[in-house]
């Protein structure tokens, strides 16, 4: 989260830094809406016609493993997209005289590994929260 905030702050032109922070917060809100939409869409698509949905109140009949596989697939796709865009992105930085200097950042596997670790820990936290909510609703 902090890395994304610093990216929007550092890579925006000086006059638009506040807009960069607003975009950062907007992306977080959009992500929450998309997460809710994904769960609702899965509930509608897998439930109905007398079938148990993936998020059934009965954990013996629920298919949370399918949902976790879907999230893992989405995470792999997002990692591939991130690696493509990170490799082709041209960074801007502020020089010593406050003029913007454009330079190409070389491929850094440490950046990818850190992003992957953060993505996995974030997904693990979301899955734990989802499982806890399902258990609370079941009782």
Helices and strands as residue ranges (DSSP letters): H 2-11, G 14-16, H 17-46, H 64-88, E 90-94, E 100-104, H 109-138
